[in-house]
Amino acid sequence: FTQARYESALASFRGFLLQYPDSSLVPNAHFWIAECYFRTHNYARGIESYEQVVTRYPKSGKASTALYRKALALLELNDKAAAKSALRQLIADYPKSDESTKARDKLASLR
């Protein structure tokens, strides 16, 4: 991933999920899969993967970041209403997260 070899990274993260389905790092793998899609401009697939983190692992350390990144992906797809909804959900569900502050700022800029 850090070398911008996103297809290879995607395969590695998927392989990790298959090999270690019960690992505590599963939410992270889903998050990084979403990031690979985001970086290759496949925003729809990225949104799906971010949503998996948020819905299946809401208490993971990646959940608030996934929700914020999901909002950014929605903005890339020009879905301002859904992006605003994701940002509001982030503020409501993760009020003390660093992303909550970013979400407030982003929401203010979208009005």
MMTF fields as JSON, N, C-alpha, C and O atoms, coordinates in Angstrom:
{
  "mmtfVersion": "1.0.0",
  "mmtfProducer": "UNKNOWN",
  "numBonds": 443,
  "numAtoms": 444,
  "numGroups": 111,
  "numChains": 1,
  "numModels": 1,
  "chainsPerModel": [1],
  "groupsPerChain": [111],
  "chainIdList": ["A"],
  "bondAtomList": [4, 2, 8, 6, 12, 10, 16, 14, 20, 18, 24, 22, 28, 26, 32, 30, 36, 34, 40, 38, 44, 42, 48, 46, 52, 50, 56, 54, 60, 58, 64, 62, 68, 66, 72, 70, 76, 74, 80, 78, 84, 82, 88, 86, 92, 90, 96, 94, 100, 98, 104, 102, 108, 106, 112, 110, 116, 114, 120, 118, 124, 122, 128, 126, 132, 130, 136, 134, 140, 138, 144, 142, 148, 146, 152, 150, 156, 154, 160, 158, 164, 162, 168, 166, 172, 170, 176, 174, 180, 178, 184, 182, 188, 186, 192, 190, 196, 194, 200, 198, 204, 202, 208, 206, 212, 210, 216, 214, 220, 218, 224, 222, 228, 226, 232, 230, 236, 234, 240, 238, 244, 242, 248, 246, 252, 250, 256, 254, 260, 258, 264, 262, 268, 266, 272, 270, 276, 274, 280, 278, 284, 282, 288, 286, 292, 290, 296, 294, 300, 298, 304, 302, 308, 306, 312, 310, 316, 314, 320, 318, 324, 322, 328, 326, 332, 330, 336, 334, 340, 338, 344, 342, 348, 346, 352, 350, 356, 354, 360, 358, 364, 362, 368, 366, 372, 370, 376, 374, 380, 378, 384, 382, 388, 386, 392, 390, 396, 394, 400, 398, 404, 402, 408, 406, 412, 410, 416, 414, 420, 418, 424, 422, 428, 426, 432, 430, 436, 434, 440, 438],
  "bondOrderList": [1, 1, 1, 1, 1, 1, 1, 1, 1, 1, 1, 1, 1, 1, 1, 1, 1, 1, 1, 1, 1, 1, 1, 1, 1, 1, 1, 1, 1, 1, 1, 1, 1, 1, 1, 1, 1, 1, 1, 1, 1, 1, 1, 1, 1, 1, 1, 1, 1, 1, 1, 1, 1, 1, 1, 1, 1, 1, 1, 1, 1, 1, 1, 1, 1, 1, 1, 1, 1, 1, 1, 1, 1, 1, 1, 1, 1, 1, 1, 1, 1, 1, 1, 1, 1, 1, 1, 1, 1, 1, 1, 1, 1, 1, 1, 1, 1, 1, 1, 1, 1, 1, 1, 1, 1, 1, 1, 1, 1, 1],
  "groupList": [{"groupName": "PHE", "atomNameList": ["N", "CA", "C", "O"], "elementList": ["N", "C", "C", "O"], "formalChargeList": [0, 0, 0, 0], "bondAtomList": [1, 0, 2, 1, 3, 2], "bondOrderList": [1, 1, 2], "singleLetterCode": "F", "chemCompType": "L-PEPTIDE LINKING"}, {"groupName": "THR", "atomNameList": ["N", "CA", "C", "O"], "elementList": ["N", "C", "C", "O"], "formalChargeList": [0, 0, 0, 0], "bondAtomList": [1, 0, 2, 1, 3, 2], "bondOrderList": [1, 1, 2], "singleLetterCode": "T", "chemCompType": "L-PEPTIDE LINKING"}, {"groupName": "GLN", "atomNameList": ["N", "CA", "C", "O"], "elementList": ["N", "C", "C", "O"], "formalChargeList": [0, 0, 0, 0], "bondAtomList": [1, 0, 2, 1, 3, 2], "bondOrderList": [1, 1, 2], "singleLetterCode": "Q", "chemCompType": "L-PEPTIDE LINKING"}, {"groupName": "ALA", "atomNameList": ["N", "CA", "C", "O"], "elementList": ["N", "C", "C", "O"], "formalChargeList": [0, 0, 0, 0], "bondAtomList": [1, 0, 2, 1, 3, 2], "bondOrderList": [1, 1, 2], "singleLetterCode": "A", "chemCompType": "L-PEPTIDE LINKING"}, {"groupName": "ARG", "atomNameList": ["N", "CA", "C", "O"], "elementList": ["N", "C", "C", "O"], "formalChargeList": [0, 0, 0, 0], "bondAtomList": [1, 0, 2, 1, 3, 2], "bondOrderList": [1, 1, 2], "singleLetterCode": "R", "chemCompType": "L-PEPTIDE LINKING"}, {"groupName": "TYR", "atomNameList": ["N", "CA", "C", "O"], "elementList": ["N", "C", "C", "O"], "formalChargeList": [0, 0, 0, 0], "bondAtomList": [1, 0, 2, 1, 3, 2], "bondOrderList": [1, 1, 2], "singleLetterCode": "Y", "chemCompType": "L-PEPTIDE LINKING"}, {"groupName": "GLU", "atomNameList": ["N", "CA", "C", "O"], "elementList": ["N", "C", "C", "O"], "formalChargeList": [0, 0, 0, 0], "bondAtomList": [1, 0, 2, 1, 3, 2], "bondOrderList": [1, 1, 2], "singleLetterCode": "E", "chemCompType": "L-PEPTIDE LINKING"}, {"groupName": "SER", "atomNameList": ["N", "CA", "C", "O"], "elementList": ["N", "C", "C", "O"], "formalChargeList": [0, 0, 0, 0], "bondAtomList": [1, 0, 2, 1, 3, 2], "bondOrderList": [1, 1, 2], "singleLetterCode": "S", "chemCompType": "L-PEPTIDE LINKING"}, {"groupName": "LEU", "atomNameList": ["N", "CA", "C", "O"], "elementList": ["N", "C", "C", "O"], "formalChargeList": [0, 0, 0, 0], "bondAtomList": [1, 0, 2, 1, 3, 2], "bondOrderList": [1, 1, 2], "singleLetterCode": "L", "chemCompType": "L-PEPTIDE LINKING"}, {"groupName": "GLY", "atomNameList": ["N", "CA", "C", "O"], "elementList": ["N", "C", "C", "O"], "formalChargeList": [0, 0, 0, 0], "bondAtomList": [1, 0, 2, 1, 3, 2], "bondOrderList": [1, 1, 2], "singleLetterCode": "G", "chemCompType": "PEPTIDE LINKING"}, {"groupName": "PRO", "atomNameList": ["N", "CA", "C", "O"], "elementList": ["N", "C", "C", "O"], "formalChargeList": [0, 0, 0, 0], "bondAtomList": [1, 0, 2, 1, 3, 2], "bondOrderList": [1, 1, 2], "singleLetterCode": "P", "chemCompType": "L-PEPTIDE LINKING"}, {"groupName": "ASP", "atomNameList": ["N", "CA", "C", "O"], "elementList": ["N", "C", "C", "O"], "formalChargeList": [0, 0, 0, 0], "bondAtomList": [1, 0, 2, 1, 3, 2], "bondOrderList": [1, 1, 2], "singleLetterCode": "D", "chemCompType": "L-PEPTIDE LINKING"}, {"groupName": "VAL", "atomNameList": ["N", "CA", "C", "O"], "elementList": ["N", "C", "C", "O"], "formalChargeList": [0, 0, 0, 0], "bondAtomList": [1, 0, 2, 1, 3, 2], "bondOrderList": [1, 1, 2], "singleLetterCode": "V", "chemCompType": "L-PEPTIDE LINKING"}, {"groupName": "ASN", "atomNameList": ["N", "CA", "C", "O"], "elementList": ["N", "C", "C", "O"], "formalChargeList": [0, 0, 0, 0], "bondAtomList": [1, 0, 2, 1, 3, 2], "bondOrderList": [1, 1, 2], "singleLetterCode": "N", "chemCompType": "L-PEPTIDE LINKING"}, {"groupName": "HIS", "atomNameList": ["N", "CA", "C", "O"], "elementList": ["N", "C", "C", "O"], "formalChargeList": [0, 0, 0, 0], "bondAtomList": [1, 0, 2, 1, 3, 2], "bondOrderList": [1, 1, 2], "singleLetterCode": "H", "chemCompType": "L-PEPTIDE LINKING"}, {"groupName": "TRP", "atomNameList": ["N", "CA", "C", "O"], "elementList": ["N", "C", "C", "O"], "formalChargeList": [0, 0, 0, 0], "bondAtomList": [1, 0, 2, 1, 3, 2], "bondOrderList": [1, 1, 2], "singleLetterCode": "W", "chemCompType": "L-PEPTIDE LINKING"}, {"groupName": "ILE", "atomNameList": ["N", "CA", "C", "O"], "elementList": ["N", "C", "C", "O"], "formalChargeList": [0, 0, 0, 0], "bondAtomList": [1, 0, 2, 1, 3, 2], "bondOrderList": [1, 1, 2], "singleLetterCode": "I", "chemCompType": "L-PEPTIDE LINKING"}, {"groupName": "CYS", "atomNameList": ["N", "CA", "C", "O"], "elementList": ["N", "C", "C", "O"], "formalChargeList": [0, 0, 0, 0], "bondAtomList": [1, 0, 2, 1, 3, 2], "bondOrderList": [1, 1, 2], "singleLetterCode": "C", "chemCompType": "L-PEPTIDE LINKING"}, {"groupName": "LYS", "atomNameList": ["N", "CA", "C", "O"], "elementList": ["N", "C", "C", "O"], "formalChargeList": [0, 0, 0, 0], "bondAtomList": [1, 0, 2, 1, 3, 2], "bondOrderList": [1, 1, 2], "singleLetterCode": "K", "chemCompType": "L-PEPTIDE LINKING"}],
  "groupTypeList": [0, 1, 2, 3, 4, 5, 6, 7, 3, 8, 3, 7, 0, 4, 9, 0, 8, 8, 2, 5, 10, 11, 7, 7, 8, 12, 10, 13, 3, 14, 0, 15, 16, 3, 6, 17, 5, 0, 4, 1, 14, 13, 5, 3, 4, 9, 16, 6, 7, 5, 6, 2, 12, 12, 1, 4, 5, 10, 18, 7, 9, 18, 3, 7, 1, 3, 8, 5, 4, 18, 3, 8, 3, 8, 8, 6, 8, 13, 11, 18, 3, 3, 3, 18, 7, 3, 8, 4, 2, 8, 16, 3, 11, 5, 10, 18, 7, 11, 6, 7, 1, 18, 3, 4, 11, 18, 8, 3, 7, 8, 4],
  "groupIdList": [1, 2, 3, 4, 5, 6, 7, 8, 9, 10, 11, 12, 13, 14, 15, 16, 17, 18, 19, 20, 21, 22, 23, 24, 25, 26, 27, 28, 29, 30, 31, 32, 33, 34, 35, 36, 37, 38, 39, 40, 41, 42, 43, 44, 45, 46, 47, 48, 49, 50, 51, 52, 53, 54, 55, 56, 57, 58, 59, 60, 61, 62, 63, 64, 65, 66, 67, 68, 69, 70, 71, 72, 73, 74, 75, 76, 77, 78, 79, 80, 81, 82, 83, 84, 85, 86, 87, 88, 89, 90, 91, 92, 93, 94, 95, 96, 97, 98, 99, 100, 101, 102, 103, 104, 105, 106, 107, 108, 109, 110, 111],
  "secStructList": [7, 6, 6, 1, 7, 2, 2, 2, 2, 2, 2, 2, 2, 2, 2, 2, 2, 2, 2, 7, 6, 6, 7, 6, 6, 2, 2, 2, 2, 2, 2, 2, 2, 2, 2, 2, 2, 2, 2, 6, 6, 7, 2, 2, 2, 2, 2, 2, 2, 2, 2, 2, 2, 2, 2, 2, 7, 6, 6, 1, 6, 6, 2, 2, 2, 2, 2, 2, 2, 2, 2, 2, 2, 2, 2, 2, 6, 6, 7, 2, 2, 2, 2, 2, 2, 2, 2, 2, 2, 2, 2, 2, 2, 7, 6, 6, 1, 2, 2, 2, 2, 2, 2, 2, 2, 2, 2, 2, 2, 2, 7],
  "xCoordList": [0.825, 0.0, 0.867, 0.627, 1.868, 2.714, 3.536, 4.052, 3.661, 4.392, 3.447, 3.848, 2.178, 1.153, 0.903, 0.484, 1.156, 0.845, -0.481, -0.523, -1.549, -2.854, -3.473, -4.129, -3.274, -3.82, -3.16, -3.829, -1.866, -1.123, -1.524, -1.703, -1.659, -2.076, -3.471, -3.734, -4.356, -5.719, -5.702, -6.401, -4.912, -4.795, -4.257, -4.724, -3.282, -2.701, -3.715, -3.823, -4.449, -5.448, -6.562, -7.034, -6.978, -8.003, -7.474, -8.185, -6.232, -5.613, -5.55, -5.78, -5.236, -5.207, -6.578, -6.674, -7.635, -8.996, -9.352, -10.018, -8.904, -9.177, -8.381, -8.899, -7.135, -6.251, -6.509, -6.342, -6.916, -7.097, -8.46, -8.522, -9.538, -10.88, -11.264, -12.17, -10.591, -10.932, -9.93, -9.984, -9.03, -8.015, -8.635, -9.646, -8.021, -8.468, -8.145, -8.619, -7.341, -6.973, -7.903, -7.664, -8.948, -9.904, -10.504, -10.573, -10.94, -11.476, -10.444, -10.784, -9.182, -8.121, -7.959, -7.789, -8.01, -7.873, -9.004, -8.759, -10.23, -11.356, -11.133, -11.415, -10.628, -10.359, -9.338, -9.525, -8.255, -7.205, -7.641, -7.163, -8.537, -9.138, -9.897, -9.78, -10.669, -11.42, -10.469, -10.739, -9.359, -8.382, -7.789, -7.559, -7.547, -7.045, -8.038, -7.657, -9.305, -10.327, -10.39, -10.495, -10.326, -10.386, -9.223, -9.409, -8.043, -6.854, -6.89, -6.271, -7.619, -7.731, -9.019, -9.424, -9.65, -10.862, -12.07, -13.018, -12.032, -13.193, -13.986, -14.025, -14.611, -15.251, -16.419, -16.62, -17.19, -18.345, -17.9, -18.494, -16.864, -16.355, -15.731, -15.851, -15.071, -14.498, -15.57, -15.41, -16.656, -17.774, -18.302, -18.585, -18.432, -18.904, -17.965, -18.424, -16.679, -15.711, -15.662, -15.561, -15.733, -15.791, -17.03, -16.984, -18.132, -19.39, -19.293, -19.892, -18.548, -18.348, -17.674, -18.057, -16.685, -15.987, -16.973, -17.026, -17.751, -18.673, -19.777, -20.091, -20.363, -21.512, -21.108, -21.762, -20.036, -19.644, -18.702, -18.638, -17.964, -16.972, -17.066, -16.079, -18.25, -18.448, -17.58, -17.403, -17.035, -16.19, -14.695, -13.855, -14.375, -12.96, -12.355, -13.066, -11.066, -10.361, -10.449, -10.152, -10.848, -10.942, -12.349, -12.533, -13.334, -14.721, -14.957, -15.568, -14.484, -14.729, -13.988, -14.512, -12.775, -12.018, -12.7, -12.763, -13.209, -13.912, -15.144, -15.434, -15.853, -17.047, -16.674, -17.364, -15.602, -15.148, -14.706, -15.067, -13.928, -13.455, -14.611, -14.586, -15.627, -16.829, -17.477, -17.894, -17.563, -18.139, -17.327, -17.895, -15.999, -15.151, -15.37, -15.392, -15.532, -15.793, -17.14, -17.275, -18.134, -19.455, -19.36, -20.024, -18.551, -18.352, -17.687, -18.012, -16.756, -16.127, -17.162, -17.008, -18.209, -19.291, -20.401, -21.458, -20.144, -21.107, -22.419, -23.467, -22.365, -23.553, -23.456, -23.161, -23.714, -23.549, -24.487, -24.098, -25.721, -26.702, -26.244, -26.305, -25.787, -25.32, -24.045, -23.851, -23.18, -21.952, -22.291, -21.71, -23.227, -23.656, -24.228, -23.961, -25.006, -25.598, -24.502, -24.579, -23.486, -22.373, -21.617, -21.22, -21.42, -20.719, -21.531, -20.977, -22.843, -23.698, -23.679, -23.647, -23.698, -23.624, -22.311, -22.292, -21.233, -19.917, -19.914, -19.434, -20.442, -20.487, -21.336, -20.987, -22.45, -23.358, -22.76, -22.83, -22.178, -21.711, -20.316, -20.0, -19.486, -18.099, -17.739, -16.805, -18.476, -18.303, -16.922, -16.503, -16.219, -14.912, -13.739, -12.581, -14.034, -12.963, -12.355, -12.983, -11.127, -10.474, -11.258, -11.334, -11.836, -12.584, -13.864, -14.362, -14.393, -15.592, -15.339, -16.194, -14.175, -13.806, -13.691, -14.187, -13.036, -12.918, -14.293, -14.557, -15.177, -16.528, -17.304, -18.016, -17.174, -17.843, -17.359, -18.155, -16.049, -15.475, -15.946, -16.319, -15.923, -16.341, -17.82, -18.208, -18.638, -20.074, -20.325, -21.162, -19.599, -19.744, -19.377, -19.995, -18.381, -17.956, -18.929, -18.877, -19.809, -20.751, -22.091, -22.919, -22.319, -23.628, -23.879, -24.933],
  "yCoordList": [-1.194, 0.0, 1.255, 2.186, 1.273, 2.462, 2.703, 3.803, 1.696, 1.838, 2.092, 2.036, 2.371, 2.664, 1.483, 1.669, 0.297, -0.915, -1.45, -2.447, -0.767, -1.005, -2.351, -2.966, -2.815, -4.125, -5.233, -6.142, -5.143, -6.116, -6.033, -7.053, -4.807, -4.613, -5.189, -5.83, -4.955, -5.481, -6.998, -7.564, -7.645, -9.109, -9.554, -10.545, -8.825, -9.183, -9.037, -9.91, -7.944, -7.742, -8.786, -9.284, -9.115, -10.162, -11.507, -12.264, -11.793, -13.034, -13.105, -14.159, -11.977, -11.914, -12.262, -13.016, -11.712, -11.979, -13.457, -14.013, -14.086, -15.51, -16.367, -17.342, -16.0, -16.786, -16.569, -17.482, -15.356, -15.017, -14.362, -13.208, -15.08, -14.475, -14.039, -13.223, -14.569, -14.22, -13.26, -13.019, -12.722, -11.817, -10.495, -10.041, -9.908, -8.585, -7.514, -6.382, -7.877, -6.931, -6.969, -6.264, -7.772, -7.862, -6.49, -6.149, -5.691, -4.37, -3.505, -2.764, -3.611, -2.846, -3.295, -2.468, -4.598, -5.113, -4.585, -4.177, -4.59, -4.044, -2.561, -2.082, -1.841, -0.418, -0.196, 0.659, -0.979, -0.779, -1.241, -0.722, -2.203, -2.588, -1.383, -1.052, -0.74, 0.45, 1.546, 2.22, 1.713, 2.734, 2.427, 3.338, 1.154, 0.777, 1.188, 1.753, 0.901, 1.291, 2.809, 3.325, 3.523, 4.983, 5.536, 6.412, 5.016, 5.528, 5.242, 5.957, 4.19, 3.875, 4.449, 4.084, 5.339, 6.051, 5.142, 5.502, 3.976, 3.088, 3.383, 2.58, 4.557, 5.065, 4.21, 4.037, 3.676, 2.851, 1.618, 1.289, 0.945, -0.234, 0.186, -0.522, 1.326, 1.848, 2.103, 1.764, 2.698, 2.982, 1.691, 1.631, 0.661, -0.638, -1.17, -1.663, -1.072, -1.591, -0.741, -1.274, 0.583, 1.448, 1.112, 1.063, 0.881, 0.577, -0.734, -0.869, -1.692, -2.956, -2.693, -3.273, -1.831, -1.497, -0.865, -1.239, 0.094, 0.845, -0.053, 0.021, -0.89, -1.687, -2.959, -3.341, -3.621, -4.887, -4.722, -5.584, -3.602, -3.391, -1.965, -1.229, -1.574, -0.182, 0.258, 1.456, -0.692, -0.332, -0.391, -0.15, -0.714, -0.798, 0.602, 1.595, 0.655, 1.921, 2.556, 3.74, 1.789, 2.293, 2.764, 3.341, 2.54, 2.841, 4.328, 4.67, 5.199, 6.629, 7.125, 7.943, 6.628, 7.017, 6.49, 7.187, 5.27, 4.694, 5.521, 5.741, 5.969, 6.777, 8.113, 8.588, 8.708, 9.975, 9.77, 10.544, 8.725, 8.443, 8.074, 8.38, 7.41, 7.102, 8.399, 8.505, 9.377, 10.675, 11.323, 11.89, 11.24, 11.817, 11.104, 11.74, 9.785, 9.02, 9.418, 9.549, 9.608, 10.042, 11.415, 11.667, 12.282, 13.596, 13.458, 14.196, 12.514, 12.266, 11.821, 12.07, 11.166, 10.712, 11.761, 11.5, 12.946, 14.055, 13.741, 14.268, 12.891, 12.585, 13.361, 12.806, 14.66, 15.568, 15.221, 15.303, 14.835, 14.509, 13.3, 13.324, 12.249, 11.051, 11.36, 10.835, 12.203, 12.581, 13.324, 13.054, 14.255, 14.996, 14.05, 14.196, 13.088, 12.101, 11.299, 11.075, 10.868, 10.113, 10.973, 10.484, 12.235, 13.133, 13.348, 13.376, 13.499, 13.651, 12.385, 12.456, 11.228, 9.958, 9.867, 9.427, 10.274, 10.257, 11.133, 10.717, 12.325, 13.255, 12.675, 12.796, 12.046, 11.465, 10.214, 10.055, 9.337, 8.045, 8.089, 7.295, 9.026, 9.099, 10.55, 11.121, 11.13, 12.564, 12.938, 14.087, 12.005, 12.32, 11.967, 12.146, 11.475, 11.084, 12.312, 13.366, 12.144, 13.208, 13.494, 14.636, 12.446, 12.602, 13.41, 14.034, 13.399, 14.173, 15.667, 16.375, 16.125, 17.531, 17.81, 18.824, 16.905, 17.053, 17.042, 17.805, 16.166, 16.049, 17.347, 17.778, 17.971, 19.259, 20.316, 21.057, 20.371, 21.335, 21.067, 21.988, 19.802, 19.435, 19.745, 20.249, 19.441, 19.705, 21.216, 21.632, 22.012, 23.476, 23.977, 24.914, 23.362, 23.8, 23.362, 23.883, 22.414, 21.893, 22.617, 22.366, 23.475, 24.146, 25.108, 25.741],
  "zCoordList": [0.0, 0.0, 0.0, -0.77, 0.863, 0.967, -0.295, -0.496, -1.137, -2.396, -3.569, -4.732, -3.241, -4.254, -5.195, -6.338, -4.717, -5.483, -4.942, -4.222, -5.307, -4.673, -5.024, -4.184, -6.251, -6.617, -5.797, -5.307, -5.658, -4.863, -3.387, -2.721, -2.892, -1.5, -1.276, -0.258, -2.234, -2.145, -2.017, -1.176, -2.843, -2.789, -1.431, -0.869, -0.91, 0.393, 1.522, 2.383, 1.515, 2.57, 2.483, 3.505, 1.257, 1.096, 1.578, 2.238, 1.247, 1.688, 3.212, 3.805, 3.833, 5.285, 5.863, 6.831, 5.269, 5.759, 5.644, 6.517, 4.562, 4.39, 5.371, 5.916, 5.591, 6.441, 7.932, 8.74, 8.283, 9.704, 9.951, 10.375, 9.693, 9.803, 11.218, 11.389, 12.218, 13.598, 14.241, 15.447, 13.447, 13.98, 14.447, 13.911, 15.43, 15.884, 14.841, 14.937, 13.854, 12.797, 11.583, 10.603, 11.637, 10.527, 10.179, 8.998, 11.168, 10.8, 10.067, 9.144, 10.49, 9.819, 8.375, 7.479, 8.147, 6.782, 5.898, 4.763, 6.402, 5.629, 5.348, 4.25, 6.341, 6.155, 5.042, 4.176, 5.075, 4.071, 2.692, 1.682, 2.641, 1.353, 0.798, -0.382, 1.656, 1.236, 0.75, -0.244, 1.462, 1.064, -0.317, -1.112, -0.596, -1.924, -3.003, -4.029, -2.765, -3.735, -3.878, -4.991, -2.756, -2.793, -3.626, -4.471, -3.374, -4.08, -5.576, -6.363, -5.97, -7.401, -7.989, -9.093, -7.251, -7.679, -7.877, -8.576, -7.266, -7.285, -6.007, -5.074, -6.0, -4.784, -4.318, -3.116, -5.257, -4.873, -4.082, -3.056, -4.557, -3.829, -2.503, -1.504, -2.496, -1.262, -0.221, 0.952, -0.659, 0.253, 0.865, 2.062, 0.035, 0.545, 1.635, 2.665, 1.409, 2.378, 3.642, 4.747, 3.48, 4.672, 5.488, 6.717, 4.794, 5.48, 6.256, 7.323, 5.731, 6.464, 7.797, 8.813, 7.803, 9.055, 10.032, 11.203, 9.539, 10.402, 10.958, 12.146, 10.121, 10.571, 11.31, 12.28, 10.862, 11.487, 12.67, 13.545, 12.693, 13.757, 14.305, 14.295, 14.782, 15.205, 16.374, 16.592, 17.13, 18.273, 17.951, 18.818, 16.699, 16.326, 16.227, 16.074, 16.316, 16.209, 14.83, 14.671, 13.846, 12.476, 12.11, 11.039, 12.955, 12.592, 12.303, 11.291, 13.17, 12.946, 11.701, 10.945, 11.496, 10.306, 9.051, 8.039, 9.111, 7.962, 7.613, 6.437, 8.61, 8.365, 7.728, 6.826, 8.186, 7.6, 6.147, 5.261, 5.923, 4.566, 3.64, 2.448, 4.204, 3.416, 2.948, 1.794, 3.831, 3.459, 2.339, 1.405, 2.431, 1.38, 0.046, -1.008, 0.096, -1.132, -1.722, -2.939, -0.863, -1.342, -2.011, -3.017, -1.461, -2.091, -3.456, -4.386, -3.577, -4.875, -5.904, -7.1, -5.433, -6.325, -6.44, -7.014, -5.889, -5.909, -5.212, -5.587, -4.207, -3.407, -2.092, -1.034, -2.2, -1.069, 0.086, 1.251, -0.236, 0.813, 1.631, 2.861, 0.957, 1.663, 2.445, 3.541, 1.894, 2.595, 3.884, 4.935, 3.798, 4.989, 6.028, 7.221, 5.584, 6.489, 7.197, 8.405, 6.449, 7.04, 8.051, 9.109, 7.733, 8.652, 9.934, 11.033, 9.777, 10.964, 11.823, 13.052, 11.156, 11.887, 12.657, 13.806, 12.036, 12.676, 13.929, 14.984, 13.807, 14.944, 16.075, 17.25, 15.71, 16.717, 17.366, 18.585, 16.566, 17.072, 17.699, 18.584, 17.232, 17.709, 18.076, 17.513, 19.008, 19.305, 19.833, 19.692, 20.428, 21.009, 20.092, 20.468, 18.907, 17.989, 17.307, 17.206, 16.847, 16.071, 14.794, 14.34, 14.225, 12.979, 13.181, 12.243, 14.399, 14.688, 14.458, 13.926, 14.858, 14.631, 13.135, 12.644, 12.421, 10.966, 10.32, 9.39, 10.82, 10.263, 10.448, 9.54, 11.607, 11.849, 10.857, 10.279, 10.674, 9.735, 8.305, 7.578, 7.918, 6.565, 6.348, 5.294, 7.35, 7.272, 7.109, 6.307, 7.87, 7.775, 6.38, 5.875, 5.762, 4.435, 3.336, 2.221, 3.641, 2.64, 2.643, 1.767, 3.568, 3.667, 2.54, 2.492]
}
